[in-house]
Amino acid sequence: MTTGSADHAGFLSAVYVGLGSNLDNPVGQILRAFREIGEIAGTTVVRRSSLYEAAPIGGGDQPAFINAVAEVKTTLSPRRLMQDLLTIEQHHNRIRIEKNGPRTLDLDILIFNDWRVDAEDIVTPHPCAHQRAFVLHPLLEIAPEAYLPGRGFARDFLPVVADQVIRKMHDVEA
């Protein structure tokens, strides 16, 4: 495990990005976001999970979420990549009104190399990744040996999220 800097990269980093949407054609939002992430300078989407439908966590009465995970290779720093992901969210008309509320698009850096980054504007690994079925299932689909730095192997947290409702979607081109 390495403690990384939010500002340093410069070499090719392995990153996992979580995607989620429950407003304004969520499937379309996710599929478009996969493409847009791959258009970030110095960044390539290497693999992407299937789409999953999951019940919302918190935030009151709202529609189910569509979630996925992308494996990304990038030369960007964690901070720079996060800034570019936030720009994509803005292009999808993301409005932050309530924590865990409905949204057109949510993009989170789940894992950045084996780094642990704890800065004001970015924390990796994502602090809730090990508590969310909608993160663990798509992550493990594309990275069965995924390791959450400082926590352990992602697969070891599946029993923790066993009661969370999630379903892999079929017949959707991801």
C-alpha positions in Angstrom: 0.0 0.0 0.0 1.2 3.4 -0.9 0.2 6.9 0.2 -0.2 8.9 -3.0 -0.5 12.5 -3.6 -3.7 14.0 -5.0 -1.6 16.1 -7.4 1.0 13.6 -8.6 0.7 11.0 -11.4 2.8 11.5 -14.6 3.0 7.8 -15.3 0.2 5.4 -16.3 -2.1 4.7 -13.4 -4.7 2.1 -12.9 -8.0 3.6 -11.7 -11.5 2.3 -11.1 -14.4 4.8 -11.5 -17.9 4.2 -10.2 -20.8 5.5 -12.3 -24.4 6.0 -11.1 -27.6 7.6 -12.4 -31.3 7.6 -11.5 -32.6 10.6 -13.5 -33.2 11.6 -17.1 -32.7 8.2 -18.9 -30.1 6.6 -16.4 -29.0 3.9 -18.9 -28.3 6.6 -21.5 -26.5 8.7 -18.9 -24.1 5.8 -18.0 -23.4 4.8 -21.6 -22.6 8.3 -22.6 -20.4 8.8 -19.5 -18.4 5.7 -20.4 -17.6 7.3 -23.8 -16.8 10.7 -22.2 -14.5 9.3 -19.6 -12.5 7.8 -22.5 -12.3 11.2 -24.1 -10.4 12.7 -21.2 -6.9 13.6 -22.2 -4.3 11.0 -21.2 -7.1 8.6 -20.2 -8.4 5.3 -21.7 -11.3 3.2 -20.6 -9.8 -0.3 -20.6 -12.8 -2.3 -19.4 -16.3 -1.6 -18.2 -18.8 -3.6 -16.2 -22.3 -4.6 -17.1 -25.0 -2.2 -15.9 -26.7 -2.9 -12.5 -29.9 -1.7 -11.1 -29.8 -0.9 -7.4 -32.1 0.5 -4.8 -31.1 3.9 -3.6 -29.4 4.3 -0.3 -30.8 7.2 1.6 -32.2 10.3 0.0 -35.9 9.5 0.5 -38.3 8.4 -2.2 -36.5 8.2 -5.5 -36.1 5.9 -8.5 -33.7 3.0 -8.6 -30.1 3.7 -9.7 -28.3 2.3 -12.7 -24.6 1.7 -11.7 -21.5 0.5 -13.4 -17.7 0.6 -13.0 -15.0 1.5 -15.5 -11.4 0.4 -15.4 -9.3 3.4 -16.6 -5.7 3.9 -17.4 -4.6 7.5 -17.1 -1.5 9.7 -16.8 -3.5 12.3 -14.8 -3.2 12.9 -11.1 -6.1 11.9 -8.8 -7.0 15.5 -8.4 -6.9 16.3 -12.1 -8.9 13.2 -13.0 -11.5 14.1 -10.4 -11.8 17.6 -11.8 -12.4 16.1 -15.3 -15.0 13.7 -13.9 -16.8 16.6 -12.2 -16.8 18.4 -15.5 -18.5 15.4 -17.1 -21.1 15.4 -14.3 -21.8 19.1 -15.0 -22.3 18.4 -18.7 -25.0 15.9 -17.6 -26.7 18.7 -15.6 -25.7 17.2 -12.2 -27.2 19.3 -9.4 -26.0 18.7 -5.8 -29.0 19.4 -3.5 -29.1 16.6 -1.0 -26.6 13.9 0.1 -27.5 10.5 -1.5 -30.3 12.2 -3.4 -31.4 11.7 -7.0 -28.9 12.6 -9.7 -28.4 12.6 -13.4 -24.8 11.3 -13.1 -22.4 10.5 -10.3 -18.8 9.7 -11.0 -16.5 8.6 -8.2 -12.9 7.5 -8.2 -13.1 4.2 -6.3 -9.4 3.1 -6.5 -6.4 4.9 -7.8 -3.4 2.5 -8.1 -2.7 1.2 -4.6 -2.7 4.7 -3.2 -4.5 6.0 -0.2 -5.2 9.7 -0.8 -7.0 11.8 1.9 -7.3 15.4 0.7 -10.1 17.9 1.1 -11.4 17.3 -2.5 -10.6 13.6 -3.0 -10.3 10.5 -0.9 -9.2 7.1 -2.3 -10.1 4.5 -2.0 -13.6 5.8 -1.9 -14.6 5.7 1.8 -17.9 3.9 1.2 -16.9 1.5 -1.6 -16.7 -1.5 0.8 -20.3 -0.8 2.1 -22.1 -0.6 -1.3 -23.3 -3.6 -3.3 -23.7 -1.3 -6.4 -19.9 -0.7 -6.2 -18.7 -4.1 -5.2 -20.6 -6.2 -7.8 -19.6 -4.3 -10.9 -16.1 -3.8 -9.6 -15.6 -7.5 -9.0 -17.1 -8.3 -12.4 -14.2 -6.6 -14.1 -11.6 -6.9 -11.4 -12.1 -10.1 -9.3 -8.9 -9.4 -7.4 -9.6 -5.8 -6.7 -8.0 -4.5 -3.5 -9.2 -1.5 -1.5 -6.0 0.0 0.0 -6.2 0.1 3.7 -9.4 -2.1 3.8 -8.7 -5.4 2.0 -10.0 -7.4 -1.0 -13.3 -6.1 -2.3 -14.7 -9.7 -2.5 -14.3 -10.0 1.3 -17.0 -7.3 1.8 -19.7 -9.0 -0.2 -21.3 -10.5 3.0 -21.5 -7.0 4.4 -23.8 -5.9 1.5 -25.7 -9.1 1.0 -29.0 -7.5 2.1 -28.7 -4.6 -0.5 -31.0 -5.0 -3.5 -29.1 -5.2 -6.8 -29.7 -6.8 -10.1 -27.4 -7.2 -13.1 -29.2 -5.9 -16.2 -29.3 -8.0 -19.3 -29.7 -7.0 -22.9 -28.1 -3.6 -22.4 -25.0 -2.9 -24.4 -22.5 -1.4 -21.9 
